[in-house]
Amino acid sequence: MRRLLLVTGLCALFFLKAAGQTATAPLPAGEVLAAALKTAGQEKKHVLLMFHASWCVWCHRMDTSLNDPAVKPFFDKNYVITHLVVLESAGKKHLENPGAEALMEKYNGKGQGIPFWLVFDPQGNLIADSKIRTAGQGPGEGENCGCPAVEKEVSYFISVLKKSSSISETEQEIIRKRFRENDH
């Protein structure tokens, strides 16, 4: 009986260890962005890159909003949406994309909170970020609108969509209505 328990225990340990070794680590941030840019070039779209974390309620709201059936066709037609995991809690640091926090910092997102997003053209040129700025403010300044909810944030988000896509008045109003729901 002891021998059976020992063999069973060793088998279980072996399988648990093997399962842990087959789990894939998150891709480096540069690889994630490069793949999104390649797809965007092939599909004649822009990239909407979001920095997020599993614990972030506003990150989940942003994803829910982008995937709402009322607005999803617009985003699918115009953007390759991809995510980079940053700022995870201590027990979930293994979910972070290596280099993602450095990339966020490179684009002036340090200390801005999440979600923090960037819009790139297919060649990798930054078109816009999630920071609302007043006239004369530089790239390091501004306030992160994160997941747009209040009118000022939603209006800014729509202005970014106008810069980076063909968006009709009707689509603007549908997006405005959907994102304003985040304020409740």
KEZAKE-384828 format. One record per atom (N, C-alpha, C): residue in one letter; x, y, z. Coordinates in steps of 0.2 Angstrom, whole numbers. Example, Ala and Ser with C-alpha at 12.3 -4.5 7.8 and 13.67 -1.06 7.14 Angstrom:
2
<code=A, u=66, v=-28, w=39> $
<code=A, u=62, v=-22, w=39> $
<code=A, u=66, v=-16, w=39> $
<code=S, u=64, v=-11, w=35> $
<code=S, u=68, v=-5, w=36> $
<code=S, u=64, v=0, w=39> $
This chain:
184
<code=M, u=4, v=-6, w=0> $
<code=M, u=0, v=0, w=0> $
<code=M, u=4, v=6, w=0> $
<code=R, u=10, v=6, w=4> $
<code=R, u=14, v=12, w=4> $
<code=R, u=17, v=13, w=-2> $
<code=R, u=19, v=7, w=-6> $
<code=R, u=23, v=8, w=-12> $
<code=R, u=18, v=11, w=-17> $
<code=L, u=11, v=9, w=-17> $
<code=L, u=6, v=12, w=-22> $
<code=L, u=6, v=20, w=-20> $
<code=L, u=5, v=21, w=-14> $
<code=L, u=5, v=29, w=-12> $
<code=L, u=11, v=32, w=-15> $
<code=L, u=17, v=30, w=-14> $
<code=L, u=23, v=33, w=-16> $
<code=L, u=23, v=34, w=-23> $
<code=V, u=21, v=28, w=-27> $
<code=V, u=21, v=29, w=-34> $
<code=V, u=16, v=34, w=-37> $
<code=T, u=10, v=34, w=-34> $
<code=T, u=5, v=38, w=-36> $
<code=T, u=7, v=46, w=-34> $
<code=G, u=10, v=47, w=-28> $
<code=G, u=13, v=53, w=-27> $
<code=G, u=18, v=56, w=-31> $
<code=L, u=23, v=51, w=-33> $
<code=L, u=28, v=53, w=-38> $
<code=L, u=25, v=55, w=-45> $
<code=C, u=20, v=51, w=-47> $
<code=C, u=17, v=52, w=-53> $
<code=C, u=14, v=59, w=-53> $
<code=A, u=10, v=60, w=-48> $
<code=A, u=6, v=67, w=-48> $
<code=A, u=11, v=72, w=-48> $
<code=L, u=17, v=72, w=-44> $
<code=L, u=22, v=77, w=-44> $
<code=L, u=25, v=78, w=-51> $
<code=F, u=26, v=72, w=-54> $
<code=F, u=29, v=73, w=-61> $
<code=F, u=24, v=76, w=-66> $
<code=F, u=18, v=75, w=-65> $
<code=F, u=13, v=78, w=-70> $
<code=F, u=12, v=85, w=-68> $
<code=L, u=12, v=87, w=-62> $
<code=L, u=11, v=94, w=-60> $
<code=L, u=17, v=98, w=-62> $
<code=K, u=23, v=95, w=-61> $
<code=K, u=29, v=99, w=-64> $
<code=K, u=29, v=99, w=-71> $
<code=A, u=27, v=94, w=-75> $
<code=A, u=27, v=94, w=-82> $
<code=A, u=22, v=99, w=-85> $
<code=A, u=16, v=100, w=-81> $
<code=A, u=11, v=104, w=-83> $
<code=A, u=14, v=112, w=-82> $
<code=G, u=18, v=113, w=-77> $
<code=G, u=20, v=119, w=-76> $
<code=G, u=25, v=121, w=-81> $
<code=Q, u=29, v=116, w=-84> $
<code=Q, u=34, v=118, w=-89> $
<code=Q, u=31, v=119, w=-95> $
<code=T, u=25, v=117, w=-97> $
<code=T, u=22, v=118, w=-103> $
<code=T, u=19, v=124, w=-104> $
<code=A, u=17, v=128, w=-98> $
<code=A, u=14, v=134, w=-98> $
<code=A, u=18, v=139, w=-102> $
<code=T, u=16, v=143, w=-106> $
<code=T, u=20, v=148, w=-110> $
<code=T, u=20, v=154, w=-106> $
<code=A, u=26, v=157, w=-107> $
<code=A, u=27, v=164, w=-104> $
<code=A, u=24, v=169, w=-108> $
<code=P, u=22, v=174, w=-106> $
<code=P, u=19, v=180, w=-110> $
<code=P, u=25, v=182, w=-115> $
<code=L, u=23, v=184, w=-121> $
<code=L, u=28, v=186, w=-126> $
<code=L, u=30, v=193, w=-124> $
<code=P, u=37, v=195, w=-126> $
<code=P, u=39, v=201, w=-125> $
<code=P, u=35, v=207, w=-128> $
<code=A, u=35, v=212, w=-125> $
<code=A, u=31, v=218, w=-128> $
<code=A, u=32, v=220, w=-135> $
<code=G, u=39, v=220, w=-137> $
<code=G, u=41, v=221, w=-143> $
<code=G, u=38, v=216, w=-148> $
<code=E, u=38, v=210, w=-147> $
<code=E, u=35, v=205, w=-151> $
<code=E, u=28, v=206, w=-152> $
<code=V, u=24, v=207, w=-147> $
<code=V, u=17, v=208, w=-147> $
<code=V, u=15, v=214, w=-152> $
<code=L, u=19, v=220, w=-151> $
<code=L, u=18, v=226, w=-155> $
<code=L, u=19, v=224, w=-162> $
<code=A, u=25, v=221, w=-163> $
<code=A, u=27, v=220, w=-170> $
<code=A, u=22, v=215, w=-174> $
<code=A, u=19, v=210, w=-170> $
<code=A, u=14, v=206, w=-173> $
<code=A, u=8, v=210, w=-175> $
<code=A, u=6, v=214, w=-170> $
<code=A, u=0, v=219, w=-172> $
<code=A, u=1, v=223, w=-177> $
<code=L, u=7, v=226, w=-178> $
<code=L, u=9, v=231, w=-183> $
<code=L, u=9, v=227, w=-190> $
<code=K, u=11, v=221, w=-190> $
<code=K, u=12, v=217, w=-196> $
<code=K, u=4, v=216, w=-199> $
<code=T, u=0, v=214, w=-194> $
<code=T, u=-7, v=212, w=-196> $
<code=T, u=-10, v=219, w=-198> $
<code=A, u=-9, v=224, w=-195> $
<code=A, u=-12, v=231, w=-197> $
<code=A, u=-10, v=233, w=-204> $
<code=G, u=-4, v=231, w=-205> $
<code=G, u=-1, v=233, w=-212> $
<code=G, u=-5, v=229, w=-217> $
<code=Q, u=-6, v=222, w=-216> $
<code=Q, u=-9, v=218, w=-221> $
<code=Q, u=-16, v=219, w=-221> $
<code=E, u=-19, v=222, w=-216> $
<code=E, u=-27, v=223, w=-216> $
<code=E, u=-28, v=230, w=-217> $
<code=K, u=-23, v=234, w=-218> $
<code=K, u=-24, v=242, w=-219> $
<code=K, u=-28, v=245, w=-213> $
<code=K, u=-26, v=243, w=-207> $
<code=K, u=-29, v=246, w=-201> $
<code=K, u=-24, v=249, w=-197> $
<code=H, u=-26, v=252, w=-191> $
<code=H, u=-21, v=255, w=-186> $
<code=H, u=-21, v=250, w=-180> $
<code=V, u=-17, v=251, w=-176> $
<code=V, u=-16, v=247, w=-170> $
<code=V, u=-18, v=251, w=-164> $
<code=L, u=-23, v=248, w=-160> $
<code=L, u=-25, v=251, w=-153> $
<code=L, u=-22, v=246, w=-148> $
<code=L, u=-16, v=248, w=-145> $
<code=L, u=-12, v=245, w=-140> $
<code=L, u=-14, v=247, w=-133> $
<code=M, u=-17, v=242, w=-129> $
<code=M, u=-19, v=244, w=-122> $
<code=M, u=-15, v=240, w=-117> $
<code=F, u=-13, v=244, w=-112> $
<code=F, u=-9, v=242, w=-106> $
<code=F, u=-14, v=241, w=-101> $
<code=H, u=-14, v=235, w=-98> $
<code=H, u=-19, v=233, w=-93> $
<code=H, u=-17, v=228, w=-89> $
<code=A, u=-21, v=226, w=-84> $
<code=A, u=-19, v=221, w=-79> $
<code=A, u=-26, v=217, w=-77> $
<code=S, u=-25, v=211, w=-74> $
<code=S, u=-31, v=207, w=-73> $
<code=S, u=-35, v=210, w=-67> $
<code=W, u=-32, v=213, w=-63> $
<code=W, u=-36, v=216, w=-57> $
<code=W, u=-40, v=223, w=-59> $
<code=C, u=-38, v=226, w=-64> $
<code=C, u=-41, v=232, w=-66> $
<code=C, u=-48, v=232, w=-69> $
<code=V, u=-52, v=235, w=-65> $
<code=V, u=-60, v=235, w=-66> $
<code=V, u=-60, v=240, w=-73> $
<code=W, u=-57, v=245, w=-73> $
<code=W, u=-58, v=250, w=-79> $
<code=W, u=-55, v=247, w=-85> $
<code=C, u=-50, v=242, w=-84> $
<code=C, u=-47, v=239, w=-90> $
<code=C, u=-53, v=234, w=-93> $
<code=H, u=-56, v=231, w=-88> $
<code=H, u=-62, v=226, w=-90> $
<code=H, u=-67, v=230, w=-93> $
<code=R, u=-69, v=236, w=-91> $
<code=R, u=-74, v=240, w=-94> $
<code=R, u=-72, v=242, w=-101> $
<code=M, u=-66, v=244, w=-102> $
<code=M, u=-64, v=246, w=-109> $
<code=M, u=-65, v=240, w=-113> $
<code=D, u=-62, v=234, w=-112> $
<code=D, u=-63, v=228, w=-116> $
<code=D, u=-71, v=227, w=-117> $
<code=T, u=-75, v=227, w=-112> $
<code=T, u=-82, v=226, w=-113> $
<code=T, u=-85, v=231, w=-118> $
<code=S, u=-83, v=237, w=-117> $
<code=S, u=-85, v=242, w=-122> $
<code=S, u=-83, v=241, w=-129> $
<code=L, u=-77, v=239, w=-130> $
<code=L, u=-74, v=238, w=-137> $
<code=L, u=-78, v=232, w=-140> $
<code=N, u=-80, v=227, w=-136> $
<code=N, u=-83, v=221, w=-138> $
<code=N, u=-90, v=221, w=-138> $
<code=D, u=-93, v=227, w=-136> $
<code=D, u=-100, v=227, w=-137> $
<code=D, u=-103, v=227, w=-144> $
<code=P, u=-108, v=223, w=-145> $
<code=P, u=-110, v=222, w=-152> $
<code=P, u=-112, v=228, w=-156> $
<code=A, u=-114, v=233, w=-152> $
<code=A, u=-115, v=240, w=-155> $
<code=A, u=-109, v=243, w=-158> $
<code=V, u=-103, v=242, w=-156> $
<code=V, u=-98, v=246, w=-158> $
<code=V, u=-92, v=241, w=-161> $
<code=K, u=-92, v=235, w=-159> $
<code=K, u=-87, v=230, w=-161> $
<code=K, u=-86, v=230, w=-169> $
<code=P, u=-91, v=230, w=-173> $
<code=P, u=-90, v=230, w=-180> $
<code=P, u=-85, v=236, w=-182> $
<code=F, u=-86, v=242, w=-179> $
<code=F, u=-82, v=248, w=-181> $
<code=F, u=-75, v=247, w=-179> $
<code=F, u=-74, v=244, w=-173> $
<code=F, u=-67, v=243, w=-171> $
<code=F, u=-64, v=237, w=-175> $
<code=D, u=-67, v=232, w=-176> $
<code=D, u=-65, v=227, w=-180> $
<code=D, u=-63, v=229, w=-187> $
<code=K, u=-66, v=234, w=-190> $
<code=K, u=-65, v=236, w=-197> $
<code=K, u=-59, v=241, w=-197> $
<code=N, u=-58, v=244, w=-191> $
<code=N, u=-52, v=249, w=-192> $
<code=N, u=-46, v=248, w=-187> $
<code=Y, u=-46, v=243, w=-183> $
<code=Y, u=-41, v=243, w=-178> $
<code=Y, u=-39, v=235, w=-177> $
<code=V, u=-33, v=234, w=-176> $
<code=V, u=-30, v=228, w=-173> $
<code=V, u=-29, v=230, w=-166> $
<code=I, u=-33, v=227, w=-161> $
<code=I, u=-33, v=228, w=-154> $
<code=I, u=-29, v=223, w=-151> $
<code=T, u=-24, v=225, w=-147> $
<code=T, u=-19, v=221, w=-144> $
<code=T, u=-18, v=223, w=-137> $
<code=H, u=-16, v=219, w=-132> $
<code=H, u=-15, v=221, w=-125> $
<code=H, u=-8, v=219, w=-123> $
<code=L, u=-6, v=223, w=-118> $
<code=L, u=1, v=221, w=-115> $
<code=L, u=-1, v=221, w=-107> $
<code=V, u=1, v=216, w=-103> $
<code=V, u=0, v=216, w=-96> $
<code=V, u=5, v=220, w=-92> $
<code=V, u=3, v=224, w=-88> $
<code=V, u=8, v=228, w=-84> $
<code=V, u=5, v=228, w=-77> $
<code=L, u=9, v=230, w=-72> $
<code=L, u=7, v=232, w=-65> $
<code=L, u=3, v=227, w=-62> $
<code=E, u=4, v=221, w=-63> $
<code=E, u=0, v=215, w=-60> $
<code=E, u=2, v=215, w=-52> $
<code=S, u=-3, v=212, w=-49> $
<code=S, u=-2, v=211, w=-41> $
<code=S, u=4, v=206, w=-40> $
<code=A, u=7, v=206, w=-34> $
<code=A, u=13, v=202, w=-33> $
<code=A, u=12, v=195, w=-35> $
<code=G, u=6, v=192, w=-34> $
<code=G, u=5, v=185, w=-35> $
<code=G, u=4, v=183, w=-43> $
<code=K, u=3, v=188, w=-47> $
<code=K, u=2, v=188, w=-54> $
<code=K, u=7, v=191, w=-59> $
<code=K, u=13, v=193, w=-56> $
<code=K, u=18, v=196, w=-60> $
<code=K, u=20, v=192, w=-66> $
<code=H, u=19, v=185, w=-65> $
<code=H, u=21, v=181, w=-71> $
<code=H, u=17, v=182, w=-77> $
<code=L, u=11, v=185, w=-76> $
<code=L, u=7, v=187, w=-82> $
<code=L, u=9, v=193, w=-86> $
<code=E, u=14, v=197, w=-83> $
<code=E, u=16, v=203, w=-87> $
<code=E, u=20, v=201, w=-93> $
<code=N, u=19, v=205, w=-98> $
<code=N, u=23, v=205, w=-104> $
<code=N, u=30, v=208, w=-103> $
<code=P, u=36, v=204, w=-104> $
<code=P, u=42, v=207, w=-103> $
<code=P, u=43, v=214, w=-107> $
<code=G, u=45, v=219, w=-104> $
<code=G, u=46, v=225, w=-108> $
<code=G, u=40, v=230, w=-109> $
<code=A, u=35, v=227, w=-106> $
<code=A, u=28, v=231, w=-107> $
<code=A, u=29, v=238, w=-103> $
<code=E, u=31, v=237, w=-97> $
<code=E, u=31, v=243, w=-93> $
<code=E, u=36, v=248, w=-96> $
<code=A, u=42, v=246, w=-98> $
<code=A, u=47, v=250, w=-101> $
<code=A, u=44, v=254, w=-108> $
<code=L, u=40, v=250, w=-111> $
<code=L, u=36, v=253, w=-117> $
<code=L, u=31, v=258, w=-115> $
<code=M, u=27, v=257, w=-110> $
<code=M, u=23, v=261, w=-107> $
<code=M, u=26, v=268, w=-105> $
<code=E, u=32, v=267, w=-102> $
<code=E, u=36, v=273, w=-100> $
<code=E, u=38, v=277, w=-106> $
<code=K, u=41, v=273, w=-111> $
<code=K, u=43, v=276, w=-117> $
<code=K, u=38, v=281, w=-120> $
<code=Y, u=32, v=279, w=-120> $
<code=Y, u=26, v=283, w=-122> $
<code=Y, u=23, v=287, w=-117> $
<code=N, u=27, v=289, w=-112> $
<code=N, u=24, v=294, w=-107> $
<code=N, u=18, v=291, w=-103> $
<code=G, u=18, v=285, w=-102> $
<code=G, u=12, v=282, w=-98> $
<code=G, u=14, v=281, w=-91> $
<code=K, u=20, v=282, w=-89> $
<code=K, u=22, v=280, w=-82> $
<code=K, u=18, v=285, w=-77> $
<code=G, u=15, v=281, w=-72> $
<code=G, u=11, v=285, w=-67> $
<code=G, u=4, v=287, w=-69> $
<code=Q, u=2, v=285, w=-75> $
<code=Q, u=-4, v=287, w=-78> $
<code=Q, u=-10, v=283, w=-76> $
<code=G, u=-8, v=277, w=-73> $
<code=G, u=-14, v=272, w=-72> $
<code=G, u=-15, v=268, w=-78> $
<code=I, u=-20, v=263, w=-77> $
<code=I, u=-22, v=259, w=-83> $
<code=I, u=-30, v=259, w=-83> $
<code=P, u=-33, v=257, w=-88> $
<code=P, u=-29, v=256, w=-95> $
<code=P, u=-26, v=263, w=-97> $
<code=F, u=-20, v=262, w=-101> $
<code=F, u=-17, v=267, w=-104> $
<code=F, u=-16, v=264, w=-111> $
<code=W, u=-18, v=268, w=-116> $
<code=W, u=-18, v=265, w=-123> $
<code=W, u=-14, v=270, w=-128> $
<code=L, u=-12, v=267, w=-133> $
<code=L, u=-9, v=270, w=-139> $
<code=L, u=-12, v=268, w=-145> $
<code=V, u=-12, v=273, w=-150> $
<code=V, u=-14, v=271, w=-157> $
<code=V, u=-8, v=272, w=-162> $
<code=F, u=-6, v=267, w=-165> $
<code=F, u=-1, v=267, w=-170> $
<code=F, u=-3, v=266, w=-177> $
<code=D, u=0, v=269, w=-182> $
<code=D, u=-1, v=268, w=-189> $
<code=D, u=2, v=261, w=-191> $
<code=P, u=1, v=258, w=-196> $
<code=P, u=4, v=251, w=-198> $
<code=P, u=12, v=252, w=-198> $
<code=Q, u=15, v=258, w=-199> $
<code=Q, u=22, v=258, w=-199> $
<code=Q, u=25, v=259, w=-192> $
<code=G, u=21, v=259, w=-187> $
<code=G, u=23, v=260, w=-180> $
<code=G, u=24, v=267, w=-178> $
<code=N, u=21, v=272, w=-182> $
<code=N, u=21, v=279, w=-179> $
<code=N, u=15, v=280, w=-175> $
<code=L, u=17, v=283, w=-169> $
<code=L, u=12, v=285, w=-164> $
<code=L, u=7, v=290, w=-167> $
<code=I, u=1, v=289, w=-167> $
<code=I, u=-4, v=294, w=-169> $
<code=I, u=-7, v=297, w=-163> $
<code=A, u=-9, v=293, w=-158> $
<code=A, u=-12, v=296, w=-152> $
<code=A, u=-11, v=292, w=-146> $
<code=D, u=-12, v=295, w=-140> $
<code=D, u=-12, v=291, w=-134> $
<code=D, u=-18, v=293, w=-130> $
<code=S, u=-19, v=290, w=-124> $
<code=S, u=-25, v=291, w=-120> $
<code=S, u=-24, v=297, w=-115> $
<code=K, u=-20, v=301, w=-117> $
<code=K, u=-19, v=307, w=-112> $
<code=K, u=-22, v=313, w=-115> $
<code=I, u=-27, v=316, w=-112> $
<code=I, u=-30, v=322, w=-114> $
<code=I, u=-25, v=328, w=-112> $
<code=R, u=-24, v=332, w=-117> $
<code=R, u=-19, v=338, w=-115> $
<code=R, u=-23, v=345, w=-117> $
<code=T, u=-21, v=350, w=-114> $
<code=T, u=-23, v=356, w=-116> $
<code=T, u=-18, v=359, w=-121> $
<code=A, u=-20, v=365, w=-124> $
<code=A, u=-16, v=368, w=-129> $
<code=A, u=-9, v=369, w=-126> $
<code=G, u=-4, v=368, w=-129> $
<code=G, u=3, v=369, w=-127> $
<code=G, u=6, v=364, w=-123> $
<code=Q, u=2, v=359, w=-120> $
<code=Q, u=5, v=353, w=-116> $
<code=Q, u=9, v=349, w=-121> $
<code=G, u=15, v=346, w=-118> $
<code=G, u=19, v=342, w=-122> $
<code=G, u=17, v=334, w=-121> $
<code=P, u=21, v=330, w=-124> $
<code=P, u=19, v=323, w=-123> $
<code=P, u=19, v=320, w=-116> $
<code=G, u=24, v=323, w=-112> $
<code=G, u=24, v=321, w=-105> $
<code=G, u=19, v=323, w=-101> $
<code=E, u=15, v=328, w=-103> $
<code=E, u=9, v=331, w=-99> $
<code=E, u=3, v=328, w=-101> $
<code=G, u=-2, v=330, w=-97> $
<code=G, u=-9, v=328, w=-99> $
<code=G, u=-12, v=323, w=-94> $
<code=E, u=-18, v=321, w=-95> $
<code=E, u=-22, v=317, w=-90> $
<code=E, u=-25, v=311, w=-94> $
<code=N, u=-23, v=305, w=-91> $
<code=N, u=-25, v=299, w=-94> $
<code=N, u=-33, v=298, w=-94> $
<code=C, u=-36, v=297, w=-100> $
<code=C, u=-43, v=296, w=-100> $
<code=C, u=-45, v=289, w=-99> $
<code=G, u=-40, v=284, w=-99> $
<code=G, u=-41, v=277, w=-98> $
<code=G, u=-47, v=274, w=-102> $
<code=C, u=-51, v=272, w=-98> $
<code=C, u=-58, v=269, w=-101> $
<code=C, u=-62, v=275, w=-101> $
<code=P, u=-64, v=278, w=-107> $
<code=P, u=-68, v=284, w=-107> $
<code=P, u=-75, v=283, w=-104> $
<code=A, u=-77, v=288, w=-100> $
<code=A, u=-83, v=287, w=-97> $
<code=A, u=-87, v=294, w=-97> $
<code=V, u=-84, v=299, w=-94> $
<code=V, u=-87, v=305, w=-94> $
<code=V, u=-86, v=309, w=-100> $
<code=E, u=-91, v=314, w=-102> $
<code=E, u=-91, v=317, w=-108> $
<code=E, u=-84, v=319, w=-111> $
<code=K, u=-80, v=323, w=-107> $
<code=K, u=-74, v=325, w=-109> $
<code=K, u=-69, v=319, w=-111> $
<code=E, u=-69, v=314, w=-108> $
<code=E, u=-65, v=308, w=-110> $
<code=E, u=-68, v=305, w=-116> $
<code=V, u=-74, v=304, w=-117> $
<code=V, u=-77, v=301, w=-123> $
<code=V, u=-76, v=306, w=-129> $
<code=S, u=-77, v=312, w=-128> $
<code=S, u=-76, v=317, w=-134> $
<code=S, u=-69, v=316, w=-136> $
<code=Y, u=-64, v=316, w=-131> $
<code=Y, u=-57, v=315, w=-133> $
<code=Y, u=-56, v=308, w=-137> $
<code=F, u=-59, v=303, w=-134> $
<code=F, u=-58, v=296, w=-138> $
<code=F, u=-61, v=297, w=-145> $
<code=I, u=-66, v=300, w=-146> $
<code=I, u=-69, v=300, w=-152> $
<code=I, u=-64, v=305, w=-157> $
<code=S, u=-61, v=310, w=-154> $
<code=S, u=-57, v=314, w=-158> $
<code=S, u=-51, v=310, w=-160> $
<code=V, u=-49, v=305, w=-156> $
<code=V, u=-43, v=300, w=-158> $
<code=V, u=-46, v=296, w=-164> $
<code=L, u=-52, v=293, w=-163> $
<code=L, u=-55, v=289, w=-168> $
<code=L, u=-55, v=293, w=-175> $
<code=K, u=-57, v=299, w=-175> $
<code=K, u=-57, v=303, w=-181> $
<code=K, u=-51, v=304, w=-184> $
<code=K, u=-45, v=304, w=-180> $
<code=K, u=-38, v=305, w=-183> $
<code=K, u=-36, v=298, w=-186> $
<code=S, u=-38, v=293, w=-183> $
<code=S, u=-35, v=286, w=-185> $
<code=S, u=-40, v=282, w=-189> $
<code=S, u=-46, v=284, w=-191> $
<code=S, u=-51, v=280, w=-195> $
<code=S, u=-55, v=284, w=-199> $
<code=S, u=-59, v=281, w=-203> $
<code=S, u=-65, v=284, w=-206> $
<code=S, u=-71, v=282, w=-202> $
<code=I, u=-74, v=287, w=-198> $
<code=I, u=-79, v=286, w=-194> $
<code=I, u=-85, v=291, w=-196> $
<code=S, u=-91, v=288, w=-196> $
<code=S, u=-96, v=292, w=-198> $
<code=S, u=-99, v=296, w=-192> $
<code=E, u=-104, v=300, w=-193> $
<code=E, u=-107, v=304, w=-188> $
<code=E, u=-111, v=298, w=-184> $
<code=T, u=-115, v=294, w=-187> $
<code=T, u=-119, v=289, w=-184> $
<code=T, u=-114, v=284, w=-179> $
<code=E, u=-108, v=282, w=-182> $
<code=E, u=-104, v=278, w=-178> $
<code=E, u=-101, v=282, w=-172> $
<code=Q, u=-100, v=288, w=-173> $
<code=Q, u=-98, v=293, w=-167> $
<code=Q, u=-103, v=293, w=-162> $
<code=E, u=-109, v=293, w=-163> $
<code=E, u=-115, v=294, w=-158> $
<code=E, u=-116, v=287, w=-155> $
<code=I, u=-115, v=281, w=-159> $
<code=I, u=-116, v=275, w=-156> $
<code=I, u=-110, v=274, w=-151> $
<code=I, u=-104, v=276, w=-153> $
<code=I, u=-98, v=275, w=-148> $
<code=I, u=-99, v=279, w=-142> $
<code=R, u=-101, v=285, w=-143> $
<code=R, u=-102, v=290, w=-138> $
<code=R, u=-107, v=287, w=-133> $
<code=K, u=-113, v=285, w=-135> $
<code=K, u=-118, v=282, w=-131> $
<code=K, u=-115, v=276, w=-127> $
<code=R, u=-111, v=272, w=-130> $
<code=R, u=-109, v=266, w=-127> $
<code=R, u=-104, v=267, w=-122> $
<code=F, u=-99, v=272, w=-123> $
<code=F, u=-94, v=273, w=-118> $
<code=F, u=-97, v=277, w=-113> $
<code=R, u=-102, v=281, w=-114> $
<code=R, u=-105, v=285, w=-108> $
<code=R, u=-108, v=281, w=-103> $
<code=E, u=-110, v=275, w=-105> $
<code=E, u=-113, v=270, w=-101> $
<code=E, u=-108, v=268, w=-95> $
<code=N, u=-101, v=269, w=-97> $
<code=N, u=-96, v=267, w=-92> $
<code=N, u=-96, v=272, w=-86> $
<code=D, u=-100, v=277, w=-86> $
<code=D, u=-100, v=282, w=-81> $
<code=D, u=-105, v=280, w=-75> $
<code=H, u=-109, v=275, w=-76> $
<code=H, u=-114, v=273, w=-71> $
<code=H, u=-112, v=268, w=-66> $
